[in-house]
Amino acid sequence: MIAPIAPAEAAPQADLWSQLFVFMLATFIGLGVIRRVSRLLHTPLMSITNAISAIAVVGAILVAGPDYPVGTRVLGAIAVFASMTNIVSGFLITQRMLKMFKTETKAIEGPRQ
């Protein structure tokens, strides 16, 4: 017979100073990495970054769920809106950039002889 699984203990929460330290460290490392990217690659990389915002949408949808207080759900709904705006804008800007590099091809009229 299989023994029932005991409920998991709550994970320890990081204190505010640790979270701020990780945020600042990630900010400075991100700035350092982005500054080293050539100008030619910067815009396509930023477009892909906007597409990756879908991960933030999933997190925001989970936070906007019914198991949280009203204030948290409102912030989650705002995060969903902001992330979706970021995603749509990223794809629209990418489409505009690709149009700039697109060459027009003439349609062939009839068979060649």
C-alpha positions in Angstrom: 0.0 0.0 0.0 1.3 3.5 -0.8 1.7 5.9 2.1 0.0 9.3 1.7 2.3 12.1 0.9 2.7 14.7 3.6 1.9 18.3 2.7 5.0 20.3 1.7 6.2 22.9 4.1 6.1 26.5 3.0 9.3 27.7 1.3 11.2 30.3 3.3 10.5 33.9 2.1 13.5 36.1 1.1 13.6 39.3 3.0 13.2 42.7 1.2 16.9 43.6 1.2 17.8 40.3 -0.5 15.1 40.8 -3.2 16.3 44.4 -3.8 19.9 43.3 -4.1 18.9 40.6 -6.7 16.9 43.2 -8.6 19.7 45.8 -8.7 22.3 43.1 -9.6 20.0 41.9 -12.5 19.5 45.5 -13.6 23.2 46.3 -13.8 24.1 43.0 -15.5 21.3 43.5 -18.0 22.5 47.0 -18.8 26.1 45.8 -19.3 25.0 43.0 -21.6 22.7 45.3 -23.7 25.4 47.9 -24.1 27.7 45.4 -25.7 25.3 44.3 -28.4 26.0 45.9 -31.7 23.5 48.5 -33.0 22.6 46.2 -35.9 21.4 43.4 -33.6 19.8 45.6 -30.9 16.4 46.2 -32.5 15.7 42.5 -33.4 16.8 41.4 -30.0 14.4 43.9 -28.4 11.6 42.6 -30.5 12.2 39.1 -29.4 12.4 40.3 -25.8 8.9 41.8 -26.2 7.7 38.4 -27.5 9.2 36.7 -24.4 6.9 39.0 -22.3 4.3 36.2 -22.7 5.9 34.7 -19.6 5.0 37.8 -17.7 1.4 37.5 -18.9 1.1 34.0 -17.6 2.4 35.2 -14.2 0.1 38.2 -14.2 -2.9 36.0 -15.0 -2.0 33.7 -12.1 -1.8 36.7 -9.7 -5.1 38.1 -11.0 -6.8 34.8 -10.0 -9.5 34.6 -7.4 -7.4 33.3 -4.5 -5.8 36.7 -3.8 -6.9 39.9 -2.1 -8.6 42.5 -4.3 -5.6 44.8 -4.4 -3.4 42.0 -5.6 -5.9 41.0 -8.3 -6.1 44.7 -9.5 -2.3 44.8 -9.8 -2.4 41.5 -11.6 -5.0 42.8 -14.1 -2.9 45.9 -14.7 0.2 43.7 -15.3 -1.8 41.6 -17.8 -2.8 44.8 -19.7 0.8 46.1 -19.7 2.4 42.9 -20.8 -0.1 42.4 -23.6 0.5 46.0 -24.8 4.2 45.2 -24.8 3.8 42.0 -26.8 1.5 43.5 -29.4 3.7 46.6 -29.8 6.8 44.4 -30.2 5.2 42.4 -33.0 3.9 45.6 -34.7 7.3 47.2 -34.6 9.0 44.0 -35.9 6.5 43.9 -38.8 7.3 47.5 -39.6 11.1 46.8 -39.5 10.7 43.8 -41.8 8.7 45.9 -44.3 11.6 48.3 -44.6 13.9 45.5 -45.8 11.3 43.8 -48.1 11.9 44.1 -51.8 9.1 44.2 -54.2 8.9 41.4 -56.8 7.1 41.8 -60.0 4.5 39.3 -60.9 5.2 37.2 -63.9 2.5 37.7 -66.6 2.1 34.5 -68.6 4.6 31.9 -69.6 8.1 32.9 -70.7 9.2 31.9 -74.2 
